[in-house]
Amino acid sequence: MTRRLRTLDRWPDRVSVEAPASSANLGPGFDAMALALDLWLRVSVQPLTAGAESIKVEGEGANEIGMDAGNRFLIGLEQGLEEFGLEPPVMQIEMTNEIPLARGLGSSAAACVAGLLAAEALAGEELDRARLLDIATRVDGHPDNVSAALHGGFVIVARGEEGANAARFDPPGSIMAALFVPDLPLRTERMRQALPKAVPHTDASHNAARAALVAVALSAGRLELLSAMDEDRLHEPYRVDAFPQFREIAAAAREAGALGAALSGAGSTIIALADGADAAERAAAAMGRRAHAMGLAGSSRVTRPSLSGAARLEASVV
């Protein structure tokens, strides 16, 4: 039986929310780890009493994001309002986006989470975080990115029959992230298809140990253990056919002083973690030079982990 939805007589005049980027896997932590990053999607929603729906996007994806069925922000907002029994209003949406699309930086997870928080603000009600995680995971399909976008910091996620459980930690304060973002979109679906249906037991055991070392490094400050980021056997070896420059660019980051480097999510961004801003700047520059020498266009940047997750910025009624 279809649930009957209602409309509010009086919506807030405007609501604004934000959600951070995230880098999942961190090498061996395939589908189980993510780190929130200080790159943000910020969205304002203004319900309309007259006129047509519209969306205005500044920054990343300005010419790609529209009011279509694939917009993860809209899906998250609609799913959230449905939880409260509400029909979405006609809306004017404004986005400012710092998160590159289809580059392994959790853009869809951030959009989905931002949509859910906008729904809470519009409804004037709240869902508990476990329910938000459940809905966002169902919509986005990536509980690691979703958890990092919701909670900020470093997260370890386990997904089971009853949903996803996440443990959150503050990463060490000196950690910085060097990113190389190629002009090469890699859709997650394509990169998933490159993975085998089964892997050797020795590779699974190898990854379990290395993932544990990365977790200790980021939760307990044992930075020397971040070298385990470089030792994945579950996904990166199978994805290099679609991104053959990856290994050399990651090696350049390590040679420049990064503690570890890996594909960010399914790629194509490469993330290198470094101890301090100077080391991160050197790693980012080295990745850019190596990529340029290999004929791969892209941009290098340095950011830091975000300790903050998604949040409401304002909600007002006139």
Buried (B, 14 or more C-beta within 10 A) or exposed (E): EEEEEEEBEEBBEBBBBBBBBBBBBBBBBBBBBBBBBBBBBBBBBBBEEEEEEEBEBEBBBEEEBEEEEEBBBBBBBBBBBBBBEBEBBBBBBBBBBBBBBBBBBBBBBBBBBBBBBBBBBBBBEEBEEEBBBBBBBBBBBBBBBBBBBBBBBBBBBEBEEEBBBBEBBEBBEBBBBBBBBBEBBBEBEEBEEBBEEEBEEEBEEBBEEBBBBBBBBBBEBBBEBBBBBBBBBBBBBBBBEBBEBBBBBBBBBBEBBBBBBBBBBBBBBBBBBBBEEEBBBBBBBBBBBBBEEEEBEBEBBBBBBBBBBBEBBEBEEE
